[in-house]
Amino acid sequence: MIENASQLASLVLQEAGNSGPALANKGAAALAVGLAAFGAGYAERGIGAAAVGAIAEDEDLFVQALILTVLPETLVIFALVAVFLV
């Protein structure tokens, strides 16, 4: 177990002579977009439930509920734009 821990530490700390990054550029971009999509989905979970409840009470709140439901998706769009700019 100790031998594996030292190998893992050298891999994480990059002491094995490789001075490159732990993630390649495409891997970091994929991680950024994936985390942004996960965060948007997590936020939309609560917003969607509240929006449906508000619309059930008062149909005049449809536009506000739609806007609040679409807002988290802009995070994913911004992440995709950042990936294409970098």
C-alpha positions as CSV (number, residue, x, y, z in Angstrom):
1,M,0.0,0.0,0.0
2,I,2.8,2.4,0.8
3,E,4.5,1.7,-2.6
4,N,1.2,2.7,-4.3
5,A,0.9,5.8,-2.2
6,S,4.3,7.0,-3.2
7,Q,3.6,6.4,-6.9
8,L,0.3,8.2,-6.6
9,A,2.0,11.1,-4.8
10,S,4.6,11.4,-7.5
11,L,1.9,11.3,-10.2
12,V,-0.2,14.0,-8.5
13,L,2.7,16.2,-7.6
14,Q,4.3,15.5,-11.0
15,E,7.7,14.7,-9.5
16,A,8.5,12.0,-12.0
17,G,10.2,14.4,-14.4
18,N,7.1,15.4,-16.3
19,S,6.5,19.1,-15.9
20,G,3.3,19.1,-18.1
21,P,-0.1,19.8,-16.8
22,A,-2.2,17.0,-15.2
23,L,-5.0,17.6,-17.7
24,A,-4.6,18.2,-21.4
25,N,-6.3,21.3,-22.8
26,K,-9.2,19.3,-24.3
27,G,-9.7,17.5,-21.0
28,A,-9.8,20.7,-19.0
29,A,-12.3,22.2,-21.5
30,A,-14.5,19.1,-21.3
31,L,-14.3,19.2,-17.5
32,A,-15.3,22.9,-17.5
33,V,-18.3,22.4,-19.8
34,G,-19.4,19.2,-17.9
35,L,-19.3,21.0,-14.6
36,A,-21.1,24.0,-15.9
37,A,-23.8,21.7,-17.3
38,F,-24.1,19.8,-14.0
39,G,-24.4,23.1,-12.1
40,A,-27.1,24.3,-14.5
41,G,-29.0,21.1,-14.2
42,Y,-28.8,21.2,-10.4
43,A,-30.0,24.8,-10.4
44,E,-32.8,24.1,-12.9
45,R,-34.1,21.3,-10.7
46,G,-35.3,23.6,-8.0
47,I,-36.2,26.5,-10.3
48,G,-38.4,24.3,-12.5
49,A,-40.3,22.9,-9.6
50,A,-41.0,26.3,-8.2
51,A,-41.9,27.7,-11.6
52,V,-44.5,25.0,-12.2
53,G,-46.0,25.6,-8.8
54,A,-46.1,29.4,-9.4
55,I,-47.8,28.9,-12.8
56,A,-50.3,26.5,-11.2
57,E,-51.2,29.3,-8.7
58,D,-51.2,32.2,-11.2
59,E,-50.9,31.9,-14.9
60,D,-49.7,35.5,-15.2
61,L,-46.3,34.4,-13.8
62,F,-45.5,32.3,-16.9
63,V,-43.1,34.8,-18.5
64,Q,-41.2,35.3,-15.2
65,A,-41.0,31.6,-14.6
66,L,-39.8,31.0,-18.2
67,I,-37.0,33.6,-17.8
68,L,-35.9,32.1,-14.4
69,T,-35.9,28.6,-15.9
70,V,-33.7,29.6,-18.9
71,L,-31.1,31.6,-16.8
72,P,-29.1,28.6,-15.6
73,E,-28.7,27.4,-19.2
74,T,-26.8,30.5,-20.0
75,L,-24.0,29.1,-17.8
76,V,-23.5,26.3,-20.3
77,I,-23.6,28.7,-23.2
78,F,-20.9,30.8,-21.5
79,A,-18.8,27.7,-20.9
80,L,-19.0,26.7,-24.5
81,V,-18.1,30.2,-25.6
82,A,-15.1,30.1,-23.3
83,V,-14.0,26.8,-24.7
84,F,-14.1,28.1,-28.2
85,L,-12.3,31.3,-27.3
86,V,-9.4,29.4,-25.6
